[in-house]
């Protein structure tokens, strides 16, 4: 189901839904999680990146199916929760990435998201939104203090957006032509 | 979902999935459980790759430094670094010994206490996959005798404690994590106060009364009150002091480089680490103040 291809036509606009090589989504997800948990040991600043989120955004924008987008976001978010510290309950990143997966695939079905500028802007917006959902969950459900917005967050959003443009170009190669 | 219009199906699914995860969160908070099974599976799936990666990087580094870059100098450097680490530990122990001898002539020193504590060297193979928590994964686990709540140190100072132990991997909560803490005291004045993480590089020493004198640059060492770490291990150095009421806001720079940990030492004991008595110590030490606890010496 995840690798099916079909064309979606909305209001006269032709938007292509991309098909990926088998195992591409699972492989990219697993690689992103491993790199996220491994590279910061040697390069601490790498922790500012959120590779699992970039994977959610990319496949959400490309697949353009809200149901698969949100389910992929949920799975990746829960796996990220599992690899996090004991202060992170299962579901914190799961909820945030579920919503991001849904939004990315919904927007992907309506806009052209192939241009690097569009990808840069969308990743920045999704990154800030993702942090917003985490702050909301922490404040409301966990009753923990969490800043809504910081300068560090703004810088991290820009860095993630730049990396997203490069990573998305690499992931494009996994598409079936 | 049969009765739901197709254009609303994804919204219904979104709501359902979020509600399920909210319930999952609520269950964890209510039962104080951590969903261990899912964590065990995920860590079990990811840790072999981390372990292989760490080994690969170690091999590449070793090959480069030993064969391509100044073969002998690099080896000598490694040896000197190891000796330096050992000497640092010895200096800390000796300083501790001298201080204790001055203050409480009857106590055996830290080194003698440590002799009975088995230790295990472990390599850091991963970190938490998020920025909100400060944890690392080690390449040793339950099979090597590591259990929850064991202390973790480096020759430079305290690192944190084991919060989860899997078969071949253990998760360590670093001192800098918001939920982390260690029983500590100022090395000179012996004022006791827990030191906790803030989620940032600097730690916070929470309960130093405004009337007490603290100086920037003063050493902070373990107090042994948490019964995890032996006394007088370096925790850090006072970096900032802000006045406040009733407590000063003291920020401490960790002694161990927690941003770049590669190898650590696990204290393989769950028994409270004790300071043995050699001679009868004075009942109270006027120079030692205690905040938030009593300055007990365990026989």
Contacts between the chains, C-beta under 8 A, distances in Angstrom:
chain1	res1	chain2	res2	distance
A	30	B	45	7.9
A	33	B	46	6.2
A	33	B	129	6.1
A	34	B	46	5.8
A	34	B	49	4.8
A	34	B	50	6.8
A	34	B	53	7.5
A	36	B	129	4.6
A	37	B	46	6.2
A	37	B	50	6.4
A	37	B	126	4.3
A	37	B	127	5.9
A	37	B	128	7.1
A	37	B	129	4.6
A	37	B	137	7.3
A	38	B	49	7.4
A	38	B	50	5.0
A	38	B	53	5.2
A	38	B	54	7.6
A	38	B	125	7.3
A	38	B	126	5.3
A	38	B	127	7.8
A	40	B	127	4.6
A	41	B	54	7.3
A	41	B	124	5.4
A	41	B	125	7.0
A	41	B	126	6.4
A	41	B	127	5.8
A	41	B	136	7.2
A	41	B	261	7.4
A	41	B	262	6.9
A	42	B	57	6.7
A	42	B	262	8.0
A	44	B	259	4.7
A	44	B	260	6.1
A	47	B	127	6.8
A	47	B	131	5.6
A	48	B	131	7.1
A	50	B	130	8.0
A	50	B	131	7.8
A	52	B	129	7.0
A	65	B	10	7.9
A	66	B	10	3.6
A	66	B	11	7.9
A	66	B	13	7.9
A	66	B	14	7.3
A	67	B	9	6.9
A	67	B	10	4.7
A	67	B	13	5.4
A	70	B	10	7.0
A	70	B	13	6.5
A	70	B	14	5.2
A	70	B	17	6.1
A	71	B	13	7.7
A	71	B	17	7.2
A	74	B	17	5.4
A	74	B	21	7.1
A	78	B	21	7.8
A	78	B	38	6.9
A	79	B	42	5.4
A	79	B	129	7.9
A	80	B	129	4.7
A	80	B	130	6.1
A	81	B	130	7.9
A	82	B	35	7.5
A	82	B	38	5.2
A	82	B	39	4.6
A	82	B	41	7.5
A	82	B	42	3.6
A	82	B	43	7.0
A	83	B	39	7.9
A	83	B	42	5.8
A	83	B	43	6.7
A	83	B	46	6.3
A	83	B	126	7.8
A	83	B	128	6.4
A	83	B	129	3.9
A	83	B	130	7.9
A	84	B	128	4.6
A	84	B	129	5.7
A	84	B	130	4.5
A	84	B	132	7.2
A	84	B	133	5.1
A	84	B	135	7.3
A	85	B	128	4.8
A	85	B	130	7.8
A	85	B	132	7.8
A	85	B	133	2.8
A	85	B	134	6.7
A	85	B	135	3.8
A	85	B	163	7.3
A	85	B	171	7.3
A	85	B	173	6.2
A	85	B	177	6.3
A	85	B	179	8.0
A	86	B	34	5.8
A	86	B	133	7.5
A	86	B	135	7.5
A	86	B	163	4.9
A	86	B	164	6.6
A	86	B	171	7.4
A	86	B	173	6.6
A	86	B	179	7.4
A	87	B	132	7.3
A	87	B	133	4.9
A	87	B	177	6.5
A	87	B	178	6.5
A	87	B	179	4.8
A	88	B	128	7.4
A	88	B	130	6.1
A	88	B	132	6.1
A	88	B	133	5.1
A	89	B	24	7.9
A	89	B	25	5.4
A	89	B	28	4.5
A	89	B	29	6.8
A	89	B	34	7.4
A	89	B	35	7.6
A	90	B	24	5.7
A	90	B	25	7.4
A	90	B	28	6.3
A	90	B	34	7.6
A	90	B	35	4.2
A	90	B	38	6.2
A	90	B	39	7.7
A	91	B	21	4.1
A	91	B	22	7.0
A	91	B	24	4.5
A	91	B	25	4.2
A	91	B	28	7.5
A	92	B	25	7.1
A	92	B	132	7.9
A	93	B	130	6.4
A	94	B	21	4.9
A	94	B	24	7.7
A	95	B	18	5.7
A	95	B	21	4.9
A	95	B	22	7.1
A	95	B	25	7.8
A	98	B	14	6.9
A	98	B	17	5.4
A	98	B	18	6.0
A	98	B	21	6.9
A	99	B	14	7.4
A	99	B	18	7.3
A	102	B	10	7.0
A	102	B	14	5.0
A	106	B	10	7.8
A	134	B	132	7.3
A	137	B	25	7.6
A	141	B	22	6.6
A	141	B	25	5.6
A	141	B	26	7.6
A	142	B	25	7.3
A	142	B	29	7.1
A	156	B	131	8.0
